[in-house]
């Protein structure tokens, strides 16, 4: 999981919400649509460097949805609050036959102040370990372990689909270190901490960064 630093709410959203009056209220279900919704969606993608808020796979507007960190069911007043919005991958199909889903569609209405590791928490990466197998595991640190374990389960972050994708990303990153000097490897590792010139993070960069920090 990679920390998401929230930017200012897009001006268009602020202006739209300010139109509220006795006869009209901004509402997620009733009237949050084009142009405001795609503007917000694009702002979230950019803010996250085009990776899923939970699993870290590459996302676009077509392959992601706007996710409420604190679900609308329990926190209706936050449904249009920019600080509560993040972009999640779709997981797998929700159509029958049922297949395991992950990230936002798996999380659904779950949220727990103490047991959910939020990508908006600056230390969120410290809750997880990423062995080269592609798995995600909770940290051994006792104070963080229960939340990490619960979050992995509730978001289905350790399903084989995601393990395989992470392993491919890790293998590619390790392959790129062949024949490099120690200093060059450190430079390469730093590169995964930053978005590229198109503002994109490398998919699964949290796992890759973990590996560089712990094995080099
Ligand atoms: Zn995801």
Boltz pocket constraint, residues with backbone or C-beta under 6 A from the ligand:
constraints:
  - pocket:
      binder: B
      contacts: [[A, 52], [A, 53], [A, 54], [A, 55], [A, 56], [A, 57], [A, 88], [A, 89], [A, 90], [A, 91], [A, 102], [A, 103], [A, 104]]
      max_distance: 6.0
